[in-house]
Amino acid sequence: MKDLRCIETIKIEHNIAHNIHYHQARFDRTRKELWGAQESIELSKEINAPTQALYKCRITYGEKIEKIEYLPYVKKLPQNFTLVESELDYRYKFADRSAIEALKVQGEQKEIIITKKGYLTDTSIANIALLKGEEWFTPKRALLCGTMRAKLLDKGLIKEKDIKIEDLEKYTNFALINAMLGFEIINRAKIEREAQCLKIF
């Protein structure tokens, strides 16, 4: 039987939970759609994080919260990416990431960018955005509607757009987006497919 448990990963900095409104919205929607949950659980009342430094709060849940962990966070930024075609369905942030991990090439240190029918979606760890002119675009066909991505879309700082592999040359910069990184431009990002370099930003 498939493990349907999900997670919320929340940035906690000096005891402040970042973007809690967006995490709460996804948490509520996921519990309702997967388990039919009607009773609200207020995340801000469940979080009791350490007061110092930066932590990754990992909430594992089904219909109810099962576990809350506070993990010290060290930022790691990949620079080398390889495109991997897949029909993976990851509309919910499942705790079981085996389907994503299976897409990675054994022994390779490159991060993957998952494509669907030739369109860019996400990396294994983050949503993405690409710069064209003076505007940042995030793939309309994202695998997961991330909380930071949702916030940036609401603020008009990024826009959704279908992005084909062959359109990579039209873009001039590349960024990762997730709850912990925020919006992080990756300098000298290199994107490959089948060991062939397609673009260096």
N, C-alpha and C positions, 0 to 999 in steps of 0.2 A: 504493500500500500504506500502511495506517495506521501512523503512528509510535507504537509501543507503549512507548517509553522512559518511565520514570517518574522522579519526583524525591522526595527527602526534604529538607525544610527544617527545619534544626535551630538552635535558639537557642544561641549560644556567648557566654558572658559571662565575661570574665577567664579564658579557656581552659577553662571548664567547659561541657560539653555537657549541656543541660537535657533531662530526660525521655528519656534515651538508650534506656532499656529499651523504651519504647513505640515509638520510631522503629525500633529493631531488630526488634521483633515485626512491624510493618507491612512493613518491608523484606524480612524473611524470607518472610512470607506472600505478598507480591506476586511475588517472584522464583519461588517455588514454583508459584503458580497460573498465571502468565503464561508462564513459560519452563521449568517443570519442574525448576528448580534444586534440587539436593540438597546441594551443598557450601556450608557456612556461611562468610559473610564478616563479621567482627566490626567494626562501624562505629567503635567507640571506638579501635580500632587504626589505622584509616584516617584519622581526623581529626587534623590537625596545625594547629590554629588559632592566629592571633595571640594573644598573651598579654594584651593590653590591650583595654579597651572592649567594645562590644557588636557582634557580627557575626551575620549570617545565613549559615549554612553550607548551601549548595545542592549536594546530591549527585544527579547525573544517572546513571541506571543502566538496564541491561537485565538480562541474565543475570549480567553483571559490572558493576562500577562503571566508568563512562566518564570522569567528570569530577567534581572537587570544587572548589567556589569558596567564597571567604570575602568576603562583601559587607558593608561598613559599613551599619548599620541605623538608619533614622530612622523613628520611629513616625508613621503617618498614620491618623487616625481619621475615617472618613466619618460624617456625621450625617443625610444625606438618602438615603432608600432607596426604590426603586420595585419593585413586585412584577412578575415576569415568569413567565408559565406556560410550562413546557417538559417534555418527556419525556426530557431529557438523562440519560444513564447515565454517572456519573463515580465509580464505586465504587473505582477506582484513581486515584492522584495522578499523572496523566499530565503529562509535560513539555509536550506540545502542548495549549495552552489555547484554541485557536482556536474550539472549539465553545462555550465559556463566553463568550469575548469577543464572539462573534457575537450573543449575547443582549442586549448592551448597546445602548442607543439612541444612535445617532450624534450626537456633539456634547453629549450630556448628561453632567453631572458627578456624577450620582447613582450610588450603588452599587446593585446589584440584589440582591433576594432572590428566589431561584428557587422557584416553587411547582409542585407536581405534583398535578393533579386537585383543585386547591383547597386543598392542604395545604402548609404551609411546609416548606422543606428547609434550604438554606444560602444565604449570600451568595456572591459570586464569589471571596472571599478568606478566608472564615472560616465555621465553624459558628456557630450563634446559640443564645441562651438567653433566655427570657422569665420574668419574675417574676409569680407569682400567690400572693397571701397572703404567706407567708414562705418559699415554695419556688421554686427555679429549675427550669424545664423546658426541655429541648432537643428539637427535633423528632425524633420516632422515625424519620421518613422522611428522615434526613440523606442528602445525595448522597455525602458522603465521611465515613468514620469517622475523624475527626481524632485525632491523638495526645493533645492536651490535653483534648479532649472525652472520650476514653477514660479518661484519668487522673481527671478530675473525676467521671465516672460510677462508677469503681471506688471512689473515696473517699466516694461518697454525697452529694457537694456539689451535683449536679444529677441530674435524673431524666428519662428518656425519656417523651415523650407525643406523640400525634398532635395537631397544632395546625392548625386550620382558619383560613382567612382571616377568616371571620366571627367567630371567637373572639378576635381581637386586642383587642377592647375589655375583655376579662376580665383582661388583663395590665397590670401597672403599671410595669414597667421592662424594659430591653432591653440585651443584652450580646453582644459578639463574642468568639469563642473560637478561637484558633489557637496554633501553636507559638511565634510571636514575641510576640504580644500577651498570651498567657496568658488570663485572664478579664477582659475590659475592659468595664465598664459605659459605655454611650454616653448621656450626658445630652442631653436634648432631641432624641432620635432621632425623625425624622419618616418615616413609612411611607406611600407613595402607591400608587395603582393607577389607570392611565389619567388621570394629572394630578389625581386626586381624593385628598385627604388622608384616610387611614383612621384614623391614630393618631399622636399625638405623646406620647412618653414623658417 
